[in-house]
Amino acid sequence: MTIFFRPLWQIKWLVALILAFLLVSQVIAADDFLKPSEAFQVEIDSTKKEVTWTIADGYYLYKSRVKVSLAEDKTALIPFYFLTKAEEKDDPNFGLVNVFHDHMAIAIDQPKDQLGNLKITYQGCAAAGLCYPPQTKVVSFDEVVNTKLKSDSSSLPTSKETANVSIKASDEGEEGQLVKLLLNGDRFWVLITFFFLGLGLTFTPCVLPMIPILAGIIAGQAGNITAKKGFFLSLSYVLGMSFSYSLAGVLVGIFGAQLNLQALFQAPGVLISFSVLFVLLSLSMFGFYELQLPMFIRDRLDKLSQRSVGGPYLGVGIMGAVSALIVSPCVSAPLAGALIYISTTGDAVLGGSVLFVMSLGMGVPLLLVGLGGGKYLPKAGMWMMQVKAAFGVILLGVAVALVSRIVSDTVSVYLWALLIIVYAIHLAPFESGSIGWGKTKQGIAFVLLLYGVAVFSSGLAGKPSLEKPLGYVSSVSNSGMATEEQPLFDRIKDVEMLKNAMQKAKANGKVVVLDMYADWCTACLAMEKDVFSNGDLKIYSNKISFLQLDLTENTSAQQAFLSKYGVFGPPTLLFFSSHGDLINVRQGEMDLAQFNSVLQSTLANL
């Protein structure tokens, strides 16, 4: 099957990509801003059933973001009408919007005896470039008469109530900008933007682990695989993956941040079960057995297949859905932004939609794998047997990667070394009489064998490493000259111990940078290696206490801690002032330059 793309079509998509990038990349400088309770002072008149906002100079409230509902049931909306007239504002990002300056008032259009406790939600901004999250107030017209409501500055934001945390546009990170986009952007452009953001995640830990799984599935299909069938197998996988992301978004909208499906799927029992599944799949690649259903089931399916084209596609779709939760447990900035929006507003429809579209963007390379794999994979014969064996090794690698999240580094290295050595021996590195490709294959096998032995020896030496398996040699030679550098973060598993450490930092007048970490988080491991290991960051240690909460076990106390701060999973960084106030949240992977910049701006703005 040949696909032609017209140049004009390519240009249109390129223009759309540039516009989408510009839309989410704008960062506005901000200096000193008022707290939300000071910028928008709320007053309740119980007699008139009116709510009035006094808006500070240089600030405004969005008309479309005002919502009133029963406190006990956020879906039970209460009718109201505006007593003040809104003004049109030409927002540089979101076009014409209706806003209020100086003063905003609403009247509740329902009898007082039917009201009870009400939840009032609103959102505003500063003209100088400050983005406030949606503010929430719970009021009772039976008890409040002409009373000004103030935020409790000692309270901490949760996934449903973030009234006391303002985020400066210069420091809020990509996830904060995406929350703004979701709150105020045109829905068509929101979906387009998230598609390209998903495409941008192509070569990140979110997608890369899925490529060998899909390639192995395609290679394991019986008979000759056409480009068309390869494409539709990939499409089934991508749709299954998209379903998982969308379902996670909808459930977060319903249950809040405490529902962390990806963390729940990292339980040892789940990881071991799916590791065994991948081992079984790999054994079929080596020809140990054929994956077939019992004869009576196959006969029934053969009859159904005359009226249906489901075939293997349903199974591939299920594998895609599960892989999204188990093999790719990372929180990227786009994913974090969408989940923050969903948990704050409860808008599961838009949240689920953007996550679905984002995962479709992430699936583009997988579709290309299916299209190319179906077209270029060798057909039946000895070549195909070799290729299937290679994919069998890749699936075994996926199984090892899953198990590595729950075992020690040494055990993980032994498993990798064993896999590499066995495959190298399978390629017969010492076989005589080889010519042509056989010689090349022998060379590859010999290199793999040497590498596998080196990796195994690093475990024996107590310095397990896949990247630098012989690094322990230089460590031994320099052992008398240097001491091992201490890690930047103090890793803690117990939540109570973490709270004590945070209190100690507060008593010492230090800022706290709290990192959410887990062994099963591939992005966390990348940040540990590429960012936190940089010795230059130690210069901040006299002013900053670096703490790390290890979420690998995902205990109930840890889940409650995440829910308290509206965090959906690692990697996430929480920044606390020397007074113990939460001043910034960054979710998703960061590089060294970004992390260093955030640390500098955090200290500069205190």
N, C-alpha and C positions, 0 to 999 in steps of 0.2 A: 504494500500500500504506500503510495507516494503522496505527500502532503505539500502543497505549494502555499507560500505566504506572500501576498502582494506587498511590495515596498511601502505603499501608502498605509496599509494596515499596521506595518511595523512602526512607521513614523507616529501614527496615532497613539499606539501603546507607549512609545517612548515619551511622547509629550505628557500622557497621563501619568507615567511613572515620575517624571520630573515635577509635575504639579503636586502629586501626592507627597513626594519627598519634601517639597517646600512647605506643604501644609502642616506637616507634623514636626518640622525641624526648626520652627521659629522660636527663638529664645529672647525674651525681653529682659533687659536689665532692671533690677529693682533695688531700692535702698531700704529705708525704714518704713514699715507699714504697721497699721493698726491691727490689733487683734480683731477677730470676727465680731466679738461682743461689743467692741468699741466702734467698729466701722458701721455696724447695723444694730442699733439699739431697738429692742422689741418691747412694746407696751401692750398690755391686754386690758380691754374694757369689758368686764363681764356683763354689765347692764345692757350695753348696746351690741354685744357679741361681735366686737371689732378687734382687729389686730393691726397695730400701727408700727411701722419701722421708721426710725429717724436715721437717715443715711448721711454719713460724714462727707465733707467736701472731697472731691476726687474719687469717689466710690459710687457704684451703682448696683442695682439688683435686676436680675432677669425676670421678666414677667412670666415667661414660659416655664420657669423652674419652681414656681410656687405651687405647693400641693398640700391639701389638708385631708387627713384620714383618721380613722379611729386608732388610738394608740395600741389597742389589743389586736387589731386586724388592719394591716396596712393596705389591703385590697379594698377595704370598705371606704371609698372616697366620700368626703363630705362636700356638698355644693357650697360655693362662695362666689362673691363678685367683688370687683375692684372699686374702691371709692376714689382713687386717684387715677389720673390719666398718664399713660406711658408715653415715652418719647421714642422715636425711631433713632437707632444708632447704626452707623455704617461700620460694622466690625471688620477690620482688615483680614481676619481669618474666616469669618462665618457669614459675611454679608449683612443684610439688614436684619436687626433684631430689635425687639421692644424692651426698653429698660426704664427704670425709675431712678431719678436723681433726687437727693434731698429728703424725699418723703414718699412712703408707700403705705397704703391702708387697704384692708379687705374687711368684708362683713360676712359672717357665717350665715348662710341661707337655710337654716334648719332650726326647729324649736329647741330651746335649751334643754328641756327634759329628755331629748333624744341624743344628747351629745356625749356626756361623760368626759373621759380623758381623750384629748385630741393630740395628734402628732402633726406638727406644722413643719414643712420642709421648704427651704428657699436657698438660693445661691446668688452670690454677687462677686464682683471683681473690683480691683483698683485700676484707675485709668493709667497709672504708671507702670502696670505690668504684673500685678499679683493675681494668682489664681487661688480662690478659696474653694475647698470642697463643699458639697451641699451641707448646709447647716440644718440641724434638727432640734426642735423644741417640743416638749410634751407639756400641755397645759390643761387646766380644768376650769371651765367657766363658772362652775359652782363655787370655786374657792378663790378665784383671782379677780380683784376689782382694781382697775387702774394701777397695775403693778408692772414695773419694768423687769424684764427677765435678763439675767446675766449668766454667762457661762461659768461653770465651776472650773477654775483654772487648775485645780488639783486633779481633776478627772483625766483619764486617759482615753484616747479615741478607740473605738471598737469598729468592727466591720460594718455595723449599722449606724453608728453615731460618731462622726468625725468632726464635731463642731469646734473643737479647740485646736486644730492643727491647720495652719496656713502654710502653703508651699510657695516659696519664691520661684518665679519662673526661671531664674538663672540656675537654680539648684534642683529643680523638681525631677529632672531626668526624663527620659523618653516616656516612661509609663505615666508620669504626671501629665505630660503634653497630650498623650493619647486619651486620658480621662477627659480633658478639656474638649478634645475633638468629639468624643462620644456624647458629651453633654450638650454641645452646641452645634455640631457640624451637620451638614446636609447628609441624609442617610445614604444616598447613592455614593457620594464621595467617601463617606466613612467606610463603606464596604470595599470600594476600589482601593482605598489606602491600605486596609488590612490585608487585602489580597497580595499587594506588593510587599508589605511587611513580612508576610509569610514566605514569599519568594526570597526575601533577604535572609531568612533563616535557613536557607538550603544547606549550606555547608557548616552548620553548627551542630553541637551534640543533640539538638532536637530531632534532626533528620538523618544524619549519617548512620546511626545504628540500624535504621530501618532498611537501608539500601541492600545490605547483604541478605537480609531475611527475604525481601521481595525477589531478589535475583535467584536465591536458592529455590523459592517456590516455583518460579518460572522454569528454571533448569530441571526441576523435578517432575514436570508435567510429562505424561506419556505421549509418545508420538512426536511428530514435527510441530513446532510452535511457530505459527505465522506472526507477522508483525501485528496484525489485527487482534489475534487472541492475546498476545503479550500485552497489548495496550489495554484491553478490557480487563485482564487480570489485575493489572496495575491500578486501573480505575476503581475496581472493586476494593482493592486494598486501601486506596486513598479515601474513598467514601466511608469505609469503616473507620479509618483514622479520624476523619472529619466528624463522624457521628459521636465518637468518644469525646472530642473537644467540646462539641456543642452540648452534649449531655452534661458534661462537667460544668459548663457555664450556666445551664438552666438550673441544675441542682444547687449551685452556689447562690443563685438568685432566690431560691426557695428556702434553703437552710442556712445560708451565710457562710462565712469563711471557715467555720469549724469543720465543714465537710471538705476534706482534702483527699480526693480519690487517688491522686498519684502517690501520696504518702501512704495511704492505706494499702495500695498494691505493692508496696515495698516490704511487706511483712516477709520474714524468712520462709514461711510455708509457701507463700505464693511464688516467691523467686525460685525456690527449689523445684516446685511443681513444673514451672515453665522451663526451667533449665533441663529437666528430664524430658519434657516435650521436645525441645530442640535437639537433644541427644538422639531421641527416637527418630526424628525427621532426618537427622544427618546419617543415621545408620541405613535408612532406605536409600540415601544417595550413594552409599558404598555398595549397594546391591545385596545387603543382608536379607532383605525381604521387600515385597511390594506392598505399598499401602493400599489395601483393598477392603471394601466392606463385605460382609457375608453375602453369599450368593442370592438368598431370597430378598435381601434389601436391594442388591444391585438390579435384580430383575424388576422390582417395583419401580426403582428410579429410572430404569431404561424405558419403561412404559410412560412414566411421567415426562421424561425428556422429550418425547414426541410432541408434547403440548407445551413444554417449557424450555427456556434456554438458560436455566439457572446453572447447571453443571457445577464446576468447582468454584464458581464465583462467590457463592454465599460463604463457603469456608474461608476463602481468601479475605473476604470482607471482615469476617469475625477476627481473623488473625491481625488485620490492620487495626481494628478497634482495640484489641487487647495490647498490641505493641505500643500504641500511643500512650497507654497508662503505665506499662511495665518497663519497656525498653527505653523509653524517652522521658524520664521523669525530671524535666527541667522547667523552670519558670523563666521565660524570656520577657523582655520589656513589653512587647505587644500583648502577650498573654496576661501579664500582671496588670497592665492598664485595663484590659477588658474585664478581668475579674474584680478589680477595684470598683469599676463602674457598676457592675452587676450587683455586688454585695452592698453598695451604698444606696443605689436607687431601686433595686429590686426589679429592674427592667430586664428580665430574662430573655425576652424576645429579641431585642437588639443585641444583647450580649451574646446569646447563643448564635445569632446570625453572623456576627463578626468573627467569632471563633471558628465557625464552619468555613467561612470564606478564607480566613487566615490559613487554616489547615489545607484548603485546596491549593493555596499558593505554595505552602510547604511541600505539597505533593507533586508539583510540576516535575522535579528531577526524577521522582519515582515513576511518573508516566513515561518519561524519556527512557528510563531503564527498561520498562516493559516493552516499549515500542522498539528500542534498539536490540533488547535481548531476544525478542521474538524473531527479529529479522536476521541478526548476526550470530546467534548461538549456533554451534555446529549441529548438524543433523545426526541421525542415528549412526552409530559406528564407534570405533575405538576412541576417536576424538571426543565424542560426547561422553563416553565413560570417564575419561580423564577430567573433563570439565565438571561433571556431576560430582566426582570425588573432591575436586577443589571446593565446590560449593558446600559439600558435606563438611569439610574442614571449617569453612566460614561459619556454618551453623553451630558447629561445636564451639567456635570462638564466641558466638553470641551466648551460648550456655555458660561458658567460663566467665564472661563479662558479668552476667547476672549473678552468678555465685560469688564473684569477687566482691560484691557489695556487702556480703554478710560474713566473710572470712577475713583472716589477717592478710596483710600484704605478702608475708612469706608464703602462705598457702596458695594465694593467688598466683604468685610468680611460679611456684612449682607446677601448678595446673597449666599455665601458659607454656612453660618450658616442655612439659610432657607432650602437649599437643603439637608444638613445633617440631620436636625431635621425632615423634612418631610419623608425622607427615613427611619429614625429610627422609626418613628410612623408607617410607612407602614409595618415594620417588627414585629409589635405588641409586644413591650417589656413587657407589663403588662398582656398579655393573660394568662389565667389560664388553667391548665390541660395539659400543654405541657410535652412531654417526649422525651428522646433521643436527636436527632438533634434539635428538637423544643426548648429544654432548651438552647442549645448552641446558637441558633439563637436569643433567647430572651436576652442572655447575651451580644451578639454583639450589638443588638439593643439598649440595655440600655447604653452601653459604648458610642455608637454613639450619643445618645440623650444627655448625659452629656457633651460630647465634643462640640456638636452643640450649646448648651446653653452657654458654656464657651466662645466659639468664638463670639457669639452674644453679650455677656456681655462685651467683650473687645472693641467692637465697641461703645457700650454705654458709656464706660469709657474714650473714646477718645484715646485709645491705641490699634487700630485694629491689630490683629495678628493671623495667623493660626498656627504658630510654637509654640508660647508661649501665649496662650489665657488668662492665668491668670497672666501674667507677670506684669500687671498693679497693682496687689495687692502689690507686693514688691516695685514697683515704688512709690506708695502712702505712704508706711511705711517709705521709705527712702527719701521722697521728701525734708525733711528739712536737710538732710545730704549731698546730692549730687546734682549737676546741670546736666542737659542733655548735653551730649557731642556733640559738633558741628561736622557736617560732614566734611570729608577730602576735598571734591571738592566743589567749588562754582558753583552751577548749573545756567546756563544762557540759555535763549531761543533765544534772539535777537542777530543776527550775529554782528550788529554794536556795541552792548554793549560788546560782546565777544572781538572784535578787540580792543576796548578801554581798556579792562582789560589786554589784551596781551601787549599793548603799555605801560601800567602802570608798568607791571612786568619787561619789558625791561628797562624802566627808572630806576627801582630800582635794576637793575643788577641781576634779578632772572631768573632761568630756568623756562620754562613753560611746564607742563604736561597737555595736553588737551585730555580729555576723551570724546568719542562720545557715548551718552547714549540715550535710548528710553524706555518708559514704556512698549512697546510691545516686547522688546528684552529680552527673558528669560535669555540669558547668561549675559546680563547687570545686571539684578536683582540679579543673583547669585554672580557676582563680587561685587556688592554693599554690599551684606550680608556677604560674606565670605572673601573678600579681603579689600575693602576700609574702612570697619568699624573697622579695627584693629587700636587701639589707638597708637601702636608703630610707625606707619607711620608718626605721627605728628612731629617726630624729623627732618623730611626733610623740614618742612614748612618755616624755616628761609632761605633756599636756593632755594626752589622750590615753584612756584605758581601753585596750582592745580585748573584747570578750567574744566568745564564740559559743553558741548553743548548738550542741550536737543532736540533731533530730533523727539520727539513724534508726533508733528504736521506736520513734513516733509514739511516745507514751501519752496517756490521757492528760497528764499535767502539761506536757509540751504542746499538745493540741489546744488546750485551753489558753496557753500563753500566746500562741499564734492567733487564735480567734480574738483575744483581747486587743491586739494591735492591728487586726485586719490584714494579717499576712497569710498568703496562700501557700507558701512553701519556699524552699531555697532555690537559688541563692537570693537572699534579701539582706540588706544592711539597714539597721536602725541607728539613728544618731540622737543622743541625749545630751542636753546641756549640762553644765556643771551643777545646775540646780535640780537635775533629774527630769527635766521636761523633754518630751519628744519633739525634736525640731526638724527632722527630715527622715524620709523613708526612700530607699532606692531598691527596687526589685528588678531582678534580671542580672545577667552577666556584665561585668565591667572589665576594661583593660587597665593597665597600670596608670596610663595618663589620666583616664577618667577618675579612677580612685584617688589619685594624688590631688587632682583638681577639687574634688568634693571635700577632701580633708582640709585643704587650704581655705576654701570658701566657708566651711563650717567654723573654723577657728576665727576667720576674719569677721564673721557676722555676729559673733557673740558679744 
